[in-house]
């Protein structure tokens, strides 16, 4: 008899992706508590063991914080690639395609390679001890796939964006060559804590003994927590300031030139300081990062959906501001970077965000407000609820509820005059759908 072959588990890319999403958690996002959270980290370690521990086979940089994580990852990736390194990039969430989360040299993983990775995952999970570790979730599976793919692709440096929090995030099983912590502000309070001190303690859990940590300007209560944790853990803590980076008992490293990236907005200057500061630290570790690579990397970095100019006359700006602090910085950047008569605000946000803080930061400045929602598996804020929050702060002439981002954008363009500015914001899911409605592709080198 002819030898029978085992049928492939997936017929195409979408079938494989549906399988991966089958492991998305349906539970309410709440704090797990230390015991359950540690159990989750042990599950991630067990999963990586199934992949022969790819996280131990290449140098990795871990980037945590509240805002700017993806931008800093993109800047550092661009710097390393400009220096001739083969780079891996893991970020989340994505704008258009899951493939954006796993990139090598800024090229998205191919559909074929993703299907192959999920097929391998399918077979590995057949012997995974769920009775001991529990069922892995989509984020954990994706991270394992990414790290394994980076090793298979002979990546020389990997940039890893932390998911949620720090201390108990799945990425924290990684022992990086450096840890970066971006600006910390209020977000995911139901999980990370109600105060900035509690949130900072969770983010500070990324620090590891002997491994340098670099952060930028933080509010005083956050700065105190980071300094205390660094001392307790034994992590050299560096601060990225205006002229350079410094650490207690260490020689200051000055930036070779003012950190300025291609990305717009004053907040991106802070992110550029972190990226350049990290490059200076990594030079001390022996990475070949000449100054021309730092300049070229920052000058050519691409990271869509962050103060992105999508159209002109009228201006259409896309930004994934997802908490109150980001929304405040967004409006300040709109004022500083652009000249416009009226602001038409297209706003939609996920229900687990601090919707009130986003509303109070942006809505008072809009002359026309179009409330909408993304068509996404994650729960979006209810439009009537969003309208009730917005009305007390809205002094403009038109408040409209629209079904879908594309419809909201079409209506905004119809209402706008040539000198107006349309800003689409509230979440990256909303921004992603706006980019699709405008026919924008994900940029690659």
C-alpha positions, 0 to 999 in steps of 0.5 A, spaced: 500 500 500 502 507 498 504 510 504 499 515 507 501 522 508 498 526 514 493 531 511 495 539 512 492 542 518 490 548 514 488 549 507 490 557 506 493 563 509 486 565 512 485 558 515 491 558 519 490 565 521 483 563 524 487 558 528 492 562 531 486 567 533 482 561 536 487 562 542 485 569 543 483 570 550 475 571 551 476 573 559 475 580 561 482 584 562 483 584 569 489 584 574 491 576 574 495 577 581 502 575 582 501 567 582 497 567 576 501 572 572 507 568 574 504 561 572 503 565 565 510 567 565 512 559 566 507 557 560 511 562 556 517 559 558 514 552 557 512 554 550 519 557 548 522 550 550 518 547 545 521 551 540 528 550 542 528 556 546 530 561 540 530 567 545 537 565 547 540 564 540 540 572 538 541 578 541 534 582 543 532 589 545 526 589 550 522 596 549 516 597 554 513 603 557 506 606 555 507 610 549 512 610 544 514 603 544 513 602 537 516 608 534 522 607 539 523 600 536 522 602 529 527 607 530 532 602 533 531 597 527 532 603 522 539 604 525 541 597 526 539 596 519 543 602 516 549 599 520 548 593 516 545 588 521 539 584 519 534 586 523 528 582 526 522 586 529 516 584 533 510 589 535 503 589 536 498 591 535 498 591 527 494 596 522 492 592 517 495 585 517 497 580 522 504 579 518 506 586 520 507 584 527 513 579 524 518 583 520 525 581 518 529 587 515 522 591 515 519 586 510 513 583 513 513 575 514 510 572 507 503 568 508 507 562 506 512 563 512 506 564 517 502 558 515 508 554 515 510 557 522 503 556 524 503 549 522 509 547 526 505 551 532 499 546 531 504 540 531 508 542 537 501 544 541 499 537 540 504 535 546 504 541 550 502 540 557 496 544 558 494 541 564 500 543 567 501 550 564 494 552 561 492 554 554 497 559 551 494 565 548 494 568 541 500 573 543 504 568 546 504 564 540 505 569 536 511 571 540 514 564 540 513 564 532 516 571 531 522 569 535 523 562 532 522 565 525 528 570 527 533 565 528 531 561 522 532 568 518 539 569 521 537 575 524 543 579 528 539 583 532 531 583 534 527 589 537 521 586 541 515 591 543 513 589 550 505 587 550 501 589 556 505 592 562 512 589 564 513 585 570 508 579 568 508 580 560 510 574 556 516 578 553 519 578 560 522 571 559 527 574 555 534 576 557 535 582 553 542 586 552 538 592 554 531 594 556 528 601 554 522 604 558 518 609 554 514 615 557 509 612 562 502 614 563 495 612 565 493 606 561 490 599 562 489 601 569 484 595 571 490 591 570 496 595 572 494 599 577 490 605 579 496 610 580 502 612 576 506 609 582 503 602 581 503 602 573 510 604 574 512 598 578 509 594 573 513 597 568 519 597 572 519 589 572 522 589 566 529 591 569 534 585 570 540 584 574 546 587 570 542 589 564 542 596 563 536 600 563 534 606 559 529 611 560 527 618 558 523 624 562 518 621 567 513 625 572 517 625 579 513 619 582 514 614 576 522 617 576 522 615 583 519 608 582 524 606 576 530 609 580 528 604 586 527 598 582 533 599 578 537 599 585 533 593 588 534 589 582 542 591 580 540 594 573 544 600 571 539 606 570 541 611 564 536 617 563 536 620 556 536 627 557 536 633 552 544 633 551 545 626 552 545 620 556 547 619 564 547 614 569 549 615 577 557 613 577 557 613 570 561 618 564 555 621 561 555 620 553 553 626 549 549 625 543 553 626 537 548 630 534 541 633 536 536 626 535 531 628 530 527 623 526 523 623 520 517 622 524 513 628 526 511 631 533 515 633 539 513 627 543 518 623 537 524 627 539 523 624 546 523 617 542 529 619 538 533 620 544 531 614 547 533 610 540 540 614 539 541 613 547 540 606 546 545 606 540 550 609 544 549 604 550 550 598 545 556 601 542 559 600 549 557 593 548 561 592 542 555 593 537 558 596 530 553 602 530 557 608 526 554 615 527 552 615 520 548 609 521 544 613 527 543 619 522 541 615 517 536 610 521 533 616 524 532 620 518 529 614 514 525 611 519 517 609 517 512 608 522 505 609 519 499 611 524 503 616 528 502 623 526 501 621 519 500 626 513 495 621 509 492 627 504 493 634 503 487 640 502 484 638 506 489 635 511 488 628 513 492 626 519 492 619 522 494 618 529 493 612 534 493 616 540 490 611 545 490 615 552 489 622 555 496 624 555 497 621 548 491 625 546 494 632 549 500 631 546 497 630 539 493 636 539 499 640 541 503 637 535 497 639 531 498 646 533 505 646 532 506 642 526 500 644 521 496 651 520 489 650 519 482 653 520 478 648 523 479 641 526 474 636 524 475 630 529 474 623 527 474 619 534 473 612 535 476 608 541 476 601 544 472 600 550 478 598 555 481 605 554 480 611 558 475 614 554 473 620 558 481 622 558 481 622 551 475 626 550 476 631 554 483 632 551 481 633 544 473 634 543 473 641 546 478 643 540 474 640 534 469 644 530 466 638 527 466 631 531 464 625 528 464 619 533 465 612 530 468 605 531 472 600 528 470 593 525 474 589 530 474 583 534 476 587 540 470 591 543 469 598 541 466 604 545 459 604 544 457 610 540 451 613 544 456 612 551 461 616 547 456 621 545 454 622 552 461 623 554 463 628 549 457 633 549 459 637 555 466 638 552 463 640 545 463 647 543 463 646 535 457 646 530 456 639 528 456 632 532 455 626 528 455 619 530 457 615 524 457 607 522 464 605 521 471 609 520 470 609 512 463 612 512 466 617 518 472 619 513 468 620 507 463 625 511 469 629 514 472 630 507 465 632 504 464 637 510 471 640 510 474 646 507 481 646 503 484 649 509 481 645 514 484 639 518 481 632 519 484 628 524 483 621 525 484 618 532 482 614 538 486 607 537 490 604 532 484 600 530 481 606 527 487 609 524 488 602 520 481 602 517 482 610 515 488 608 512 485 602 508 479 607 506 484 612 503 488 606 499 494 607 503 499 601 503 504 599 509 511 602 507 517 597 507 524 599 505 
